[in-house]
């Protein structure tokens, strides 16, 4: 039997209460005392009926008599503890066996022992406290589960981050080795190669450029290209003025009077680099 009591605005959630007693008058008296507390109440006349109800419904609090036929209240609540450990279990009885009650409390079978006959206000206060205990414990379990979920998610994120960092580290090492190899290949080319920025300042010159175009002991990087190829800035601009071609060709005369053929490749088409690369060879014409 279910009794839907008056709504208690202080109850944040629906509270389900199971009353177990073999005396019908006791159950009726308990219902009257708890009528206005806002509980969803179900009744059982013995422990076996109580177990049957527990298989079909979830209860936050159970209040049970102790001296009942076939199964005592302590035995009943001990079984409830094993099957439904989240319920809060209360014995309400006129029979007092301190050793039995103390042992049941110590083993966690019952949360509290209340005497018959009871005081209505004290009964209501104890049951309200029992529901608060149940809800606090349920909230702690929820928060604990949420924390475990968050920790698992964080662990997954950390693992993914470590994998990404490891992958990026491998990429950086690979790119660095590629850069070193490219620099070594450029340095050892048999063709003179010079790199200039947008201001026509030399920013790179390989070994062949230093050896064939000037005294290798002299520095090339940082000099203006016009000091090596007179009027190169104007001539290069003229070479590129005809269209969108990235590569242009022209004949120049070094400051020392030697004629050279220059391939000028503008940078930035496949990279963020700016300026131009000059490939210089002595003219055969």
FINURO-291230 format. One record per residue (C-alpha): x, y, z; residue in one letter. Coordinates in Angstrom, 3 decimals. Each point is the difference from the previous one (the first is absolute). Example, Ala and Ser with C-alpha at 12.3 -4.5 7.8 and 13.67 -1.06 7.14 Angstrom:
// FINURO-291230
PT px py pz residuo
PT 12.300 -4.500 7.800 a
PT 1.370 3.440 -0.660 s
***
This chain:
// FINURO-291230
PT px py pz residuo
PT 0.000 0.000 0.000 x
PT 1.304 3.452 -0.927 x
PT -0.906 3.230 1.745 x
PT 0.907 3.303 -1.640 x
PT 0.273 2.470 2.863 x
PT -0.301 3.755 -0.182 x
PT 2.834 1.801 -1.797 x
PT 2.858 1.300 2.137 x
PT 1.590 2.953 -1.833 x
PT 3.230 -0.608 1.905 x
PT 0.480 -3.431 -1.641 x
PT 2.180 0.515 -3.102 x
PT -0.668 -3.525 -1.287 x
PT -2.751 -2.583 0.270 x
PT 0.523 -2.089 3.142 x
PT -1.152 -3.615 0.100 x
PT -0.638 -1.572 3.413 x
PT -0.743 -3.651 0.816 x
PT -1.807 -0.848 3.256 x
PT 0.101 -3.632 1.201 x
PT -2.034 -1.235 2.977 x
PT -2.225 -2.993 0.631 x
PT -2.557 2.133 1.854 x
PT -2.391 1.848 -2.326 x
PT -0.851 2.599 2.661 x
PT 3.677 0.894 0.379 x
PT 0.327 0.564 -3.754 x
PT -3.097 2.229 0.027 x
PT 1.355 2.025 2.907 x
PT 3.328 0.448 -1.783 x
PT -1.822 1.168 -3.143 x
PT -1.934 2.615 1.967 x
PT 3.162 1.260 1.673 x
PT 1.850 0.322 -3.317 x
PT -2.909 1.063 -2.204 x
PT 1.131 3.607 -0.493 x
PT 3.723 -0.730 -0.455 x
PT -0.167 -0.379 -3.779 x
PT 1.155 -3.631 -0.139 x
PT -1.052 -2.674 -2.495 x
PT -0.941 -2.710 2.533 x
PT -0.444 -3.717 -0.549 x
PT -0.882 -2.593 2.660 x
PT 0.781 -3.641 0.647 x
PT -1.491 -2.239 2.729 x
PT 3.097 -2.162 0.342 x
PT 3.619 -0.264 -1.087 x
PT -0.725 -2.222 -3.032 x
PT -2.483 2.541 -1.368 x
PT 2.613 2.663 0.592 x
PT 2.572 -1.921 -2.049 x
PT -2.529 -0.430 -2.808 x
PT -0.624 3.759 -0.084 x
PT 3.745 0.666 -0.028 x
PT 0.324 -2.101 -3.153 x
PT -2.463 2.319 -1.772 x
PT 0.758 3.437 1.465 x
PT 2.889 2.078 1.276 x
PT -0.265 1.372 3.538 x
PT 2.166 2.568 1.700 x
PT -1.044 -0.937 3.545 x
PT -1.514 -3.126 1.581 x
PT -1.635 -0.027 3.436 x
PT -0.616 -3.510 1.318 x
PT -1.354 -1.625 3.144 x
PT 2.278 -2.575 1.611 x
PT -2.228 -2.753 1.443 x
PT -1.824 -1.342 -3.083 x
PT -0.932 -3.581 -0.991 x
PT 2.346 -2.050 -2.231 x
PT 2.728 2.662 -0.062 x
PT 0.993 2.627 2.558 x
PT 0.624 3.627 -0.900 x
PT 3.765 -0.296 0.546 x
PT 0.147 -3.103 -2.213 x
PT -2.102 1.774 -2.615 x
PT 2.153 3.129 -0.016 x
PT 3.167 -2.095 -0.066 x
PT -1.221 -1.513 -3.271 x
PT -0.951 3.454 -1.268 x
PT 3.521 1.204 0.766 x
PT 1.484 -2.771 -2.146 x
PT -2.410 0.499 -2.916 x
PT -0.676 3.751 0.147 x
PT 2.875 1.603 1.920 x
PT -0.987 3.560 -0.979 x
PT -3.207 -0.046 2.069 x
PT -0.047 1.515 3.480 x
PT -1.405 -2.596 2.431 x
PT -1.808 0.785 3.286 x
PT -1.402 -2.362 2.645 x
PT -3.168 1.220 1.775 x
PT -0.852 -2.429 2.803 x
PT -1.152 -0.287 3.576 x
PT 2.294 -2.966 0.476 x
PT 3.458 0.977 1.170 x
PT 2.969 -2.323 -0.166 x
PT 2.950 2.330 0.399 x
PT 2.549 -2.622 -1.031 x
PT -1.982 -0.863 -3.133 x
PT -0.567 3.643 -0.941 x
PT 3.607 0.979 0.708 x
PT 1.291 -2.898 -2.086 x
PT -2.333 0.892 -2.877 x
PT 1.081 3.637 0.078 x
PT 3.680 -0.930 0.134 x
PT -0.428 -2.296 -3.001 x
PT -1.820 2.749 -1.896 x
PT -3.261 -1.924 -0.243 x
PT -1.969 2.836 1.569 x
PT 0.556 3.742 0.026 x
PT -2.026 0.769 3.122 x
PT -2.243 -1.613 2.658 x
PT -3.261 1.764 0.997 x
PT -2.272 -1.017 2.869 x
PT -3.689 -0.829 0.018 x
PT -2.124 1.771 0.935 x
PT 1.489 2.949 -1.877 x
PT -0.393 3.751 0.152 x
PT -1.255 1.253 -3.358 x
PT 2.319 3.020 -0.143 x
PT 3.028 -2.105 0.913 x
PT -0.989 -2.653 -2.555 x
PT -0.398 2.593 -2.766 x
PT 3.324 1.612 0.886 x
PT 1.859 -3.331 -0.076 x
PT -1.500 -1.084 -3.319 x
PT 0.737 3.407 -1.536 x
PT 3.587 -0.305 1.222 x
PT 0.184 -3.510 -1.491 x
PT -1.088 1.297 -3.416 x
PT 2.540 2.814 0.197 x
PT 2.661 -2.584 0.832 x
PT -1.087 -2.112 -2.996 x
PT 0.004 2.976 -2.370 x
PT 3.365 1.249 1.242 x
PT 1.503 -3.451 -0.481 x
PT -1.566 -0.257 -3.468 x
PT 1.371 3.416 -0.898 x
PT 3.447 -1.003 1.228 x
PT -0.159 -3.115 -2.186 x
PT -1.112 2.115 -2.959 x
PT 2.803 2.501 0.549 x
PT 2.508 -2.807 0.469 x
PT -1.115 -1.611 -3.264 x
PT 0.108 3.372 -1.748 x
PT 3.510 0.565 1.350 x
PT 1.092 -3.440 -1.210 x
PT -1.493 0.728 -3.424 x
PT 1.786 3.359 -0.076 x
PT 3.279 -1.641 1.033 x
PT -0.377 -2.624 -2.702 x
PT -0.763 2.698 -2.568 x
PT 2.998 2.017 1.205 x
PT 2.215 -3.081 -0.217 x
PT -1.192 -0.585 -3.563 x
PT 0.683 3.643 -0.876 x
PT 3.462 -0.214 1.561 x
PT 0.766 -3.169 -1.938 x
PT -1.161 1.617 -3.239 x
PT 2.030 3.110 0.833 x
PT 3.092 -2.098 0.699 x
PT -0.473 -1.790 -3.302 x
PT -0.371 3.302 -1.821 x
PT 3.047 1.451 1.728 x
PT 1.975 -3.131 -0.860 x
PT -1.187 0.198 -3.608 x
PT 0.845 3.719 -0.199 x
PT 3.401 -0.692 1.538 x
PT 0.681 -2.627 -2.658 x
PT -1.119 2.463 -2.672 x
PT 2.264 2.719 1.413 x
PT 2.970 -2.375 0.088 x
PT -0.771 -1.178 -3.526 x
PT -0.356 3.577 -1.283 x
PT 3.191 1.023 1.764 x
PT 1.912 -2.900 -1.540 x
PT -1.518 0.824 -3.385 x
PT 1.044 3.633 0.417 x
PT 3.537 -0.984 0.933 x
PT 0.172 -2.351 -2.987 x
PT -1.357 2.702 -2.307 x
PT 2.544 2.491 1.332 x
PT 2.803 -2.505 -0.516 x
PT -1.160 -0.775 -3.544 x
PT -0.268 3.722 -0.794 x
PT 3.394 0.714 1.481 x
PT 1.658 -2.715 -2.100 x
PT -1.668 0.757 -3.341 x
PT 2.439 0.590 -2.853 x
PT -2.135 2.986 -1.057 x
PT 0.122 3.402 1.660 x
PT -3.233 0.760 1.850 x
PT -0.863 3.273 1.731 x
PT -3.148 0.895 1.922 x
PT -1.220 3.588 0.353 x
PT -2.860 1.491 2.003 x
PT -2.579 2.565 -1.140 x
PT 2.520 2.783 0.609 x
PT 2.504 -1.747 -2.306 x
PT 2.313 -0.758 2.938 x
PT 1.935 -3.260 -0.266 x
PT -1.211 -2.391 2.694 x
PT 1.533 -3.236 -1.296 x
PT 3.000 -0.977 -2.103 x
PT 1.275 -3.535 -0.487 x
PT 3.621 -1.126 -0.211 x
PT 0.137 0.188 -3.799 x
PT -1.328 3.563 0.044 x
PT 2.588 1.080 2.531 x
PT 2.807 -1.812 -1.789 x
PT -0.726 1.076 -3.577 x
PT -1.535 3.438 0.300 x
PT 2.132 1.613 2.711 x
PT 2.901 -0.772 2.289 x
PT -1.382 -2.705 2.259 x
PT 1.477 1.667 3.033 x
PT -2.242 2.995 -0.581 x
PT -3.532 -0.115 1.278 x
PT -2.939 0.137 -2.417 x
PT -2.938 -0.201 2.371 x
PT -1.257 3.455 0.910 x
PT 1.286 1.733 -3.124 x
PT -2.300 1.548 -2.589 x
PT -0.233 -2.007 -3.226 x
PT 1.022 3.080 -2.016 x
PT 3.491 -0.184 1.537 x
PT 0.436 -3.391 -1.702 x
PT -2.111 0.523 -3.113 x
PT -0.076 3.746 -0.832 x
PT -3.528 1.283 -0.652 x
PT -1.356 -3.484 0.765 x
PT -3.000 1.428 1.859 x
PT -1.186 1.962 -3.037 x
PT 0.731 -2.817 -2.435 x
PT -1.769 -2.626 2.107 x
PT -3.044 2.218 0.324 x
PT -0.033 0.358 -3.763 x
PT 0.231 -3.762 -0.478 x
PT -3.113 -0.557 2.130 x
PT -2.063 2.903 -1.330 x
PT -1.346 -1.925 -2.990 x
PT -2.377 -2.361 1.844 x
PT -0.626 -2.510 2.734 x
PT 2.898 -2.354 -0.809 x
PT 1.811 -1.125 3.121 x
PT 3.288 -0.574 -1.815 x
PT 1.879 2.429 -2.256 x
PT 3.339 -0.124 -1.778 x
PT 2.534 2.731 -0.814 x
PT 3.640 0.756 -0.653 x
PT 1.905 2.136 2.503 x
PT 3.526 1.264 0.413 x
PT 1.730 -0.492 3.344 x
PT 1.735 2.902 1.670 x
PT 3.262 -1.578 -1.138 x
PT -1.145 0.098 -3.650 x
PT -0.835 -3.693 -0.517 x
PT -3.254 -0.700 -1.878 x
PT -2.347 -2.451 1.686 x
PT -3.383 -1.535 -0.763 x
PT -2.486 0.385 2.861 x
PT -3.139 -2.023 0.642 x
PT -2.213 1.952 2.392 x
PT -2.753 -1.944 1.785 x
PT -2.419 1.988 2.119 x
PT -0.797 -1.609 3.362 x
PT -3.411 -0.353 1.685 x
PT -1.954 -2.139 -2.422 x
PT 0.320 -3.188 2.078 x
PT 1.177 1.482 3.306 x
PT -0.219 3.095 2.167 x
PT 3.452 1.070 -1.190 x
PT 0.398 3.425 -1.609 x
PT 2.681 1.309 -2.352 x
PT 1.773 -1.915 -2.743 x
PT 2.550 -2.747 -0.645 x
PT 2.729 0.699 -2.559 x
PT 1.774 -2.845 -1.759 x
PT 3.145 1.401 -1.610 x
PT 2.231 -1.596 -2.645 x
PT 2.823 1.481 -2.078 x
PT -1.291 0.925 -3.445 x
PT 1.181 -2.292 -2.833 x
PT -1.097 2.345 -2.780 x
***
